[in-house]
Amino acid sequence: MASTEVNQMLAAAAAACEDKKAEDIRILALDPSESGLTDYFLICSGNNDRQNVAITDEIEIRLKREFGMYPNSVEGRRQGEWVLMDYVDFIVHVFSTEKRAFYGLERLRKTATTLSVDDLNVAIRQQIASVRNKQKRSTGKTATPKAIGKKTISTALPPNRAGEALAKSRKTHK
């Protein structure tokens, strides 16, 4: 999947966490030499098991609606203390405060680079500007700019149909 689309999905997932009042939201860009598993971890905490489930439900609904993307697998939703959602290019971890402190994923991934949601939004804007500049050079026309909000950048961008096709192919290969 294109990195622009992955970043847009990651930003949408982080915005869903913020909307459901998740705490201590962190995005870890994993070192490719150490992790063939995925590119990013999105880690956050909820105050209780019900809030954790509500956070994961919101992420799933938003990514389905905006990108046509479903998680490859979801683990721990029934207990709610640590819910893991695998979107292949990134994995979402929603913890209770106690479980997050106990497992300490941030400590285990020392070589990972921590990104803020703002850093991710800046990267998306740069990627979009780069694509528009390429389009402008190839067609000679200026692309129409879209309003991009700080927190809801993913809603300002059109969903990529390639992501839907990828999601459907993953579902049929299960």
C-alpha positions as CSV (number, residue, x, y, z in Angstrom):
1,M,0.0,0.0,0.0
2,A,1.2,3.5,-0.7
3,S,2.8,5.3,2.2
4,T,0.5,8.3,1.7
5,E,-2.6,6.0,2.2
6,V,-1.0,4.2,5.2
7,N,-0.3,7.6,6.8
8,Q,-3.8,8.8,6.1
9,M,-5.2,5.6,7.7
10,L,-2.9,6.0,10.7
11,A,-4.0,9.6,11.1
12,A,-7.7,8.6,10.9
13,A,-7.1,5.9,13.5
14,A,-5.3,8.4,15.8
15,A,-8.2,10.9,15.3
16,A,-10.7,8.1,16.3
17,C,-8.6,7.5,19.5
18,E,-8.7,11.3,20.3
19,D,-12.5,11.4,19.6
20,K,-13.1,8.6,22.1
21,K,-10.9,10.3,24.7
22,A,-8.0,7.9,24.6
23,E,-5.0,8.9,26.7
24,D,-1.3,9.0,25.9
25,I,-1.6,8.4,22.1
26,R,1.7,7.4,20.5
27,I,2.7,6.4,17.1
28,L,5.9,4.4,16.8
29,A,7.7,4.1,13.4
30,L,9.4,0.8,13.7
31,D,12.9,0.1,12.5
32,P,12.5,-2.0,9.3
33,S,15.7,-4.0,10.2
34,E,14.2,-5.1,13.4
35,S,10.5,-5.6,12.5
36,G,9.3,-7.4,9.4
37,L,6.0,-7.5,11.2
38,T,4.6,-4.0,10.5
39,D,5.7,-0.4,9.9
40,Y,3.9,1.4,12.7
41,F,2.4,0.8,16.2
42,L,-0.4,3.1,17.3
43,I,-0.6,2.8,21.1
44,C,-3.1,4.4,23.4
45,S,-4.8,3.8,26.8
46,G,-8.4,3.9,28.0
47,N,-9.6,4.3,31.5
48,N,-11.6,1.1,31.5
49,D,-12.4,-2.0,29.4
50,R,-15.6,-0.5,28.0
51,Q,-13.8,2.6,26.8
52,N,-11.1,0.4,25.2
53,V,-13.7,-1.4,23.2
54,A,-15.4,1.9,22.2
55,I,-12.0,3.1,21.0
56,T,-11.4,0.1,18.9
57,D,-15.0,0.1,17.5
58,E,-14.5,3.8,16.5
59,I,-11.2,3.0,14.7
60,E,-12.8,0.0,12.9
61,I,-15.9,2.0,11.8
62,R,-13.8,5.0,10.6
63,L,-11.3,3.0,8.6
64,K,-14.1,1.0,7.1
65,R,-16.1,4.1,6.1
66,E,-13.2,6.3,4.9
67,F,-10.9,3.7,3.3
68,G,-12.9,0.5,2.9
69,M,-10.3,-1.2,5.1
70,Y,-11.0,-3.9,7.7
71,P,-8.5,-5.2,10.3
72,N,-6.8,-8.4,9.3
73,S,-7.4,-9.6,12.8
74,V,-8.6,-8.3,16.2
75,E,-7.5,-9.9,19.5
76,G,-8.6,-9.2,23.1
77,R,-11.8,-7.3,22.4
78,R,-13.8,-9.6,24.7
79,Q,-11.6,-8.8,27.7
80,G,-10.9,-5.3,26.7
81,E,-7.7,-4.9,28.8
82,W,-5.4,-5.0,25.7
83,V,-7.1,-4.9,22.3
84,L,-4.8,-5.5,19.3
85,M,-6.0,-4.6,15.8
86,D,-3.8,-5.7,12.9
87,Y,-4.1,-3.5,9.8
88,V,-0.9,-5.1,8.3
89,D,1.0,-1.8,7.7
90,F,0.2,-0.7,11.2
91,I,-1.0,-2.4,14.4
92,V,-3.2,-0.6,16.9
93,H,-2.7,-1.4,20.6
94,V,-5.4,-0.2,23.0
95,F,-4.4,-0.8,26.6
96,S,-5.8,-0.4,30.1
97,T,-3.4,1.8,32.0
98,E,-2.2,-1.1,34.2
99,K,-1.6,-3.4,31.2
100,R,0.3,-0.7,29.3
101,A,2.6,-0.1,32.2
102,F,3.2,-3.8,32.7
103,Y,4.0,-4.7,29.1
104,G,5.8,-1.5,28.2
105,L,5.8,-1.8,24.4
106,E,7.5,1.5,24.1
107,R,10.4,0.2,26.2
108,L,10.6,-3.0,24.1
109,R,10.9,-1.0,20.8
110,K,13.8,1.2,21.8
111,T,14.9,1.7,18.1
112,A,11.5,3.0,17.1
113,T,10.9,6.6,16.3
114,T,8.1,8.3,18.1
115,L,5.8,10.4,15.9
116,S,3.2,12.8,17.0
117,V,-0.1,13.1,15.2
118,D,1.1,16.6,14.1
119,D,4.3,15.0,12.6
120,L,2.1,12.5,10.7
121,N,-0.2,15.3,9.4
122,V,2.8,17.3,8.2
123,A,4.2,14.2,6.3
124,I,0.8,13.7,4.7
125,R,0.6,17.3,3.6
126,Q,4.1,17.0,2.1
127,Q,3.2,13.8,0.3
128,I,0.1,15.3,-1.1
129,A,1.9,18.5,-2.3
130,S,4.5,16.3,-4.0
131,V,1.8,14.3,-5.8
132,R,0.1,17.6,-6.9
133,N,3.4,19.0,-8.1
134,K,4.0,15.9,-10.2
135,Q,0.5,16.1,-11.6
136,K,1.0,19.8,-12.4
137,R,4.2,19.1,-14.2
138,S,2.8,16.2,-16.3
139,T,-0.5,17.8,-17.2
140,G,0.3,21.5,-17.0
141,K,-2.8,22.1,-14.9
142,T,-2.9,23.1,-11.3
143,A,-4.6,20.6,-9.0
144,T,-7.5,22.1,-6.9
145,P,-6.4,22.3,-3.3
146,K,-8.6,20.7,-0.6
147,A,-9.1,22.1,2.9
148,I,-7.1,20.0,5.3
149,G,-7.9,20.3,8.9
150,K,-5.2,19.6,11.6
151,K,-7.1,16.9,13.4
152,T,-9.3,15.5,10.7
153,I,-6.9,15.3,7.8
154,S,-8.2,11.9,6.7
155,T,-11.7,13.2,6.2
156,A,-10.5,15.8,3.8
157,L,-9.0,13.3,1.5
158,P,-10.8,11.0,-0.9
159,P,-10.6,7.3,-0.1
160,N,-8.3,5.3,-2.3
161,R,-10.1,2.5,-4.2
162,A,-6.9,0.5,-4.3
163,G,-7.3,0.1,-0.5
164,E,-10.7,-1.3,-1.0
165,A,-9.5,-3.8,-3.5
166,L,-6.7,-4.8,-1.2
167,A,-9.1,-5.2,1.7
168,K,-11.4,-7.4,-0.3
169,S,-8.5,-9.6,-1.5
170,R,-7.3,-10.1,2.1
171,K,-10.8,-11.1,3.2
172,T,-11.2,-13.7,0.4
173,H,-7.8,-15.2,1.2
174,K,-8.6,-15.9,4.9
